[in-house]
Amino acid sequence: MALCVPLWLVFWGSSSVSTMNPYVTMLAIIVAVLLLVSISRIRKVKTKADFLVAGRSLPAYVLVFTLLSSWIGAGSLFAGAENAYRNGFAALWQPAGGWAGLLIIYFVAPRARRFAKFTIPDLLEARYNTTARILGIIAILFAYTAITSYQLKGGGDILHLATGIDNTQGMYIIAGFVIAFTAFAGMSSVAYMDVVIGILITVTSFIAMPLLLGRVGGWSGLHQALPADRFQVLGHLTLTKALEYFFPTFLLMLGNQSMYQKFFSAKSERDARVAVVGWIIGTLILETLIVALAVFGSALFGPGTELAGKPRETIPFVARNALPTWVGALLMGAVFAKVISTANNYLFSPATNLVNDVYTRFINRDASHHSILLVSRFLVVLLGIFALVQGAYWTSILAMALYAYTVYSAAITPVVMAAFFWRRATAAGAVVSIALGTVVTVAWNYGGKNFLPPAWAERDAIFPALAVSLVSLVLVSLLTPAPSREKWAPFFASEEKAAEAAR
């Protein structure tokens, strides 16, 4: 609770509160509601399963909103909005990758719930070996702390717009709040909080949409204010650039540990599959609304305006400057809540890796539930600090998002999909694939400008990293002995039963 104090001081100690600033007031109300939801779940957290997978008790409606809230955060509301501000409706290539991934996830979700572990590294060790588990942990830590970091940066931007404090100071305050919030009650707290946030952002976006369109002058006014390429499928993007937006989100969706943890938390296989249907519908609607709101914002605040120099702030900036006061305050509050929710999810997820995949697996196999909860909360703090350091290093949320997505897409997604769909994948192939996917992505992003030609250094690492990962997975698997039936059988249980019934 002590780490939450700075956020309350900002809300209640700001000089603007004395004049009933509706933006500050709305943020304060939302923080209070989220705290109440979180505190209400604390008493239910008594075991490792309660903390990590909500006691495997989440019904479909809770899963829908927690999946939606964990997926749509600063990556959509800031990076996606920045993309839409610059490229118009061609920015839909970025969320379209997620939509395509969800069509495949519909068939994977029941299998994941049937497997019923705690984390993706659990899955990697069961299907491959311990080395794959350890390398998977490393890749997830790189990716998920990076995703958390730009949530913190986005939260700092919102506090700046609402209260006038410096963006960096706001980022530090949000970090303290998110760390404390995440450490309280684990998956149960995160999931039920997401129900409130998912409803809030969806309803508010629907209210804001026609109001902003009216401010622009309707569709005719929008077409007059923006270049024609902002309404085209590719706009001024090349096909290669469009695919560089599409594939990182597509592959992140397929292997997303946060998503699999939600499936592991489901009450049943049926709840997991039903939740995916609701998630598909919700994501299609909400991602399209976010891009449209950002495009409307680019028409209202184009070149030469304050927003042109910081397009990542398009959604909260529009909320503050283009909507009726209380509608704008509600939208800003909803964006703020979504950022907190996504930061919670992606900070919580790697903490579960370190607890479940390192602490109880290698350090203290007989740890009590009390010890596990204490260690979990301590690790949340450490990972939050690491995410904060990354947020201070990067300047572009869009660049941070693509980097994080690519680390995960190249290192984790190929071996996870192979676990469910390719019986011939071997432990050696998985180990080499994860290692090379991680190394190529990190080296490309942190050192690419030093050893790559300028034209290559400016491109995203997704295609070279993914190619190296896939080729190594296939070649090494085919060149090494096939895995035993015991390794792949649990991932194909339903197919085995169907074959036996047919015989």
N, C-alpha and C positions, 0 to 999 in steps of 0.2 A: 504493500500500500504506500510505503514511503516514496517510491519512485513515481507515484501518480501525483504527488503534491505539486511539482513544478507546473503541470498542465492546469491544475485548478487555480494556481496563482496567476497564470496567464489569463484565464477566463474571468476570474472574480476580482483580480487586482488591476486589470486594464482600465485606463481612464475612460475608454469607450463604453465600458459596461455601465458606468454611471448614467449614461445617456440612453441606456437600453438598446445598444447596438444589436439588431436582430440576428446578425451573423454570429457574433460571439455567443449570444443567448442560445441559439439553436445548437451550436457545437457543445455548449455546456450541458444542455438537456440530453443530447445524444450520448455524451460520455457518461452521464448519470445513469441512463437507461442500460447502457452496455455493462456498466459496473454491477448494476442490480441483477442482470441476467447471469453474469459470471459468478457473482457471489451465491446466487440461488443454486448453482450446480456444485459448489465446493463440497457440500456435505455428502454428495453422492460419490466422491472420488476417494476410494479406500484401497484399491488394488492397482497393480500394473495395468491390467486390462481396462479398468475404469479410466485411467489417465491417458493411455495410448490409443485405445479404440472404443471409448465410451461404453465399455462392457458389452460390445457387440449388440447394441440394443436400438440403434437408430432406425426409425420407420422411414418409409419412402419420402413423405413430404419434407421431413427434416433433411434427408439426403439431398433432395433437389436443391434446396436453398443453400446448403453448405457447399455443395459442388459448384453452384453458380457463383457464390460469393468468393470462394477460394480462387476461382479461375479469373473472374473479372475484377481486377484491382487497378493499381497504378499502371500496369502494363497496357490496359485498355484505356483508362481514364486520363492518363497523361501521355504515355508513349503512343497509343492509338490516336489520341486527339492531336498530338503533334504531327503525326503522319497525315491525318485528315486535313489539318490546317494547311499543310504544304502540298498535298496531292489530291485533295478532294475525295470523291467517292471511290477512287482507285485504292484508297487506304483499306477498303474491305478485303483486299487480298490477305491482310494480316489475320483478322479473325476467321476468314474462310478456312484457313488451315485447321483451326480448332473445330469448325463445323464438320469438316471431312473426317477428322480424327474421331469425332463422336460416333459416326456411323459404324466404325470398327469397334469402338469401345462397347457398343450395345451388345456385341457378342462375347466380349471379354469379361464384362462385369460379373455375370453369374459364376464364371470359372474362378475369378479372383475371390469372390465371397466363399466359394467352396474350399478354396485353398486356406483361407482364414488365418493368415499369419499377422504379424504386426507391421512389418516394413518391407520395402523392395529388397534390401540386402538379405532379409530372411528368405525371400523367394530365390535370390541369386545363389545362395548357398545350397538351398534344397535342390535346385535344378543343376547347378554347376559345382562349385567348391568354395572353400573358405577364402581363397585368394580373390575370387570374383566378388565375394561379399565385401571384403576390405576395400578393393578398388571402387566398388559401387558407392561405398560410404564417402570416399574422397570426392568422387564426381558430384554426388548430391550436395555435399557441403559447399563446393565451389558454386554450383548453380543456385541453390536455394538461399544462401546468404546474400548472393548478388540480387536475387529477386526481392528479398526482404529489404535490402539497402535502398532500392529505388521506391519502395513503398514509404520508407522513412523520409526520403527526399520529397516525395509528393505531398506527404503530410505536412512537412515544413512549409511548402509552397502555400498550402491552404491556410495555415496559421498566419502566414505573412499577409495574405489577402484579407483575412478576417480581422486581424488585430493590429497589423502594421509592424510586427516584430520582424527582425532579420530572418531570411529564409534558413540560414544555417543554424541559428539559434532555435528556430522552430523545429528543425530536423532533430536536434539533440533532445528537445522536450518530448517530441513524439516517440523517439527511441526509448526514453525512460518509461513512458506510459505503456507502450507496446510490450516491452520486456516484462513489466510487472503484470500486465493483463494476461499475457500468455502463460506465465508461470503459475497462475492461480489454480485452474481446474482442468487443464488439458483438453482433450478432444471433446468432451461433453460440453464444456463451456463454449468452445469455439463453434461447435455445430449449432447449438440452440441460439447463440448470438447471431449466427448467420441467417437464421430464419427472419429475425427482425430486420436485419440490414437488407436482405434480398427483397423483401416486400417494399421497404422504404425507397430504395434506388429505382425499382421498376415503376412504382406509382409516380414518383417525382419526375422521372424522365418523360413519362406519358403526358404529364401536366405541362412540362416545359416546352415540349416539341411544338405544339401549335402556337404558343405564345411567341417563341423565337421566330418561327416561320412568318408570323404576322409582322414582326418587327422588320424583317428583311423585305417585306412586300410581296409575300407569297412566292410560288415557284417562278413566276415571271421576273420578280425582283431579284431572286437568287441567281437566275441565269444572266441577268444584266450586270450583276455585281461581280461575277466570277468568270474567268476564262472558260471557254468551251471544253477544254481538256479535263476540267475538274469533274465533269459528268460522264466521262468515257471510261471504258473497262480498264484500260491501262493508264489513261491520262498521259502524263509525260514520262511515265516509268517505262523502262525497257522490260521485256518479258523476264529476263534474267533477274532484274531487281525485284519485280513482283513476286517471283518464285522464292527469292531470298527472304521476303516477308512471310510467304505462305508456309514453306517447309519447316522453319523452326517452331512455329506454333503447332503445326500438324504433328510433328514428332514429339514435342513436349507433351501434347495431349495424350498420345498413345502410351507414353511411359511414365506419366506424372505420378510420383510417389504420393503426393498429397491426395490425389484422386483415389489411388488404390487403398490408402488408409481409410478413406471414407467407405469404400466397398467392404473392407475388412470389418468396419464398424456396423455394417448393415444388419438388421434383424434377421434377414433371410436372403436367399438368392433371388427370390421374386422381388423383394424390396429394392435390391441393387439394380435389377433390370428396369423396373418401372421408373426408378429415379433417373436413369439415363434418358428415357423418353422425355421426362419433364425438363431435364437439363438441356437437351437439344433444342426444345421449343424456347426455353428461357434465354439461352445463349444467342440464338438467331435474332430474337426480338431486341434484347438489350444491347448487344454489340452493334447492331444496325442503328439503334437510337443514339448511341454514343458517337458514332461516326457522323451521323446527320447533325447532331448538336454542334460538333466541332466544325463541320462545313458551314453551318449557319453563322457560327462565330467568326470564321474567316471572312465571310461576306460583310459582317458588321464592323469588324476591326481588322482591316487589311493592312497592306504595306504603309509604313509611316505612322502607324498607331503604336501605343505602348505594348500591345500584345505581340506585334510582329517580331520583337526581339526575344520573346520567351513563349513560343507557341505551345510548349508542353502544358502551360497553365490555362489553355483555352476554356475548358469546361468550368473550373471555378471562377475564372475571370468573367466569363459570360454570365454566370450566376450572380456575380457581384454587380455587374455593370449593364446588363441588358434585360433582366427580368424584373417583374414586380418584387418589391423588397422581401416579402415573406416567402414567396415562391423561390426566389433566388437563395434565400437563407436555407430553405429546406433542401434545395439541390446541393448547395455547398456542404450542408450537413450530411447528406446522403453519400456524397463523394468521399468526405472525410471518414465516414463509417466504413465504406468499402475499402479504403486504404488500410485502416486499422485491421479490418477483418483479414485481408490478404496477407498483411504483415504477420498477423497472428498465425495463420496457417503455414506460411513458409518459414517462419522462425521455429514453430513447434515441430515441424516435420524432421529437420536434421537433428533436433534435440532427441527425438525418439530413436534416431539412428545411433547416436552415440550411447544412449542408455541401453537400448535393446541389443544393438549389434556389436558394441564394444564392452561396456561396463558389465552387463549380466552375462555376456557371452565369453569374455576372456579374463576379466578382472575379478568379479565377485559373482560366481554362478549361484551362490546361495543367499544373495542379498534379500533382505526383508522388503516387504512392500513399502515400509516407512523409509528405508534407505534409498530405494529406487525413486520415490517421489522427491526426496531431498536432492539427490544427484540430478534428477531431471530439471528441477528448478534452477539449480546452480548452472547447468549447461545452457539453459535458455539465456541466462545473463551473459555468459561468455560469447555465445553465438550472436547475441544482439549487439554486443560491442564490436565484434568482427564485421557484422553487416554495416554498422555505423561507419567504420573506417573505410569500407568500400564506397559508401555513399559520399564521403568527403573526397574520394579520389576521382570518381566519374562526374562528368558535367551533364551529359545528355541521357535522359531517361530512356529514350528510344534505343540508343546504343547499348546501354546497360541491359535492357530487356532482350535484345537480340543476342548479346553475348551469353546471358544466362540460359536462354532457350537452347542455344547451340551446344553449350557444354552438355546439357542433359540429353538433347536430341542425338548427338553423336556417340555419347558414352553409354547411356542407359537404355534408350528406347530399342535399339536393334536387338540387344540380348534379352530384353523382357518379352518382346514380340516373338523371338525365336523360342523362348521357353514355352509359350502357349501354342505355337503353330509349326515348329520344326523339330522333329524328334532327333534329327541327326546332329544338331548343335552340340558341341562338346565343351567341356570346362576350359580346355586350352584355348579354343576359339573365342570363348567369352572373355577370358582374361586379357588376351591380346587386343580384342575389340574395345573393351572398356578403357584400357590403358592408352591406346593410340588415339581414340576419340577424344579423351580428356587432354592429352598432351598437345595434339594438333590445335585444338580450340584455344587453350590457354596461351600457348606460344604465339599463335596467330594474332590474338588480341592484345597481348602485353608486349610482344617483341617484334611483331610483324613489320613495323615501320623500319626496323633496323636491318632486316635481311631479305625483305620482299621488294620486288619492283613497285613503284608508287601506285600503278594502276591496280595491282593485286592487293596491296596493303589496305586500300580503302574499301575493299569488298568484304562482305560477311564471310565467316569461316565455314558456313554450313555445308557447302558442297564439297570442298576438299576434306573436311573432318568426317562427314558422313560417308564419303566414298572410301576413305581409309578404314573406317570402322567396319563397314559392311563387307568389303573385300577381305579384310583380315579375318572376320568372323567366319565367312564361308570357306575360304581357302584353308585356314588352320583346322577347322572342323573336319573338312574332307580329308586332310592329310594326317589326322590323328584317329585313334580307334574310336568307334561309335560308343556312345554312352550306354550303360546298362539300362535294362527296362525299368529298374527301380527308380532311376533318376527322372525319366520322363513320364512314367505312368500316372502319377498324381495330377499332372497337368492335362491329361487326356482322358480323365475318368469317364466322362459322359459318352465319349466316342467308343470307349472300350465296352461300356454297358450296352450301347446300341448294337455293336457288332456281335456281342454274345447273344442278345435277344434275336438278332437276325438268324443266327446259326441254330 
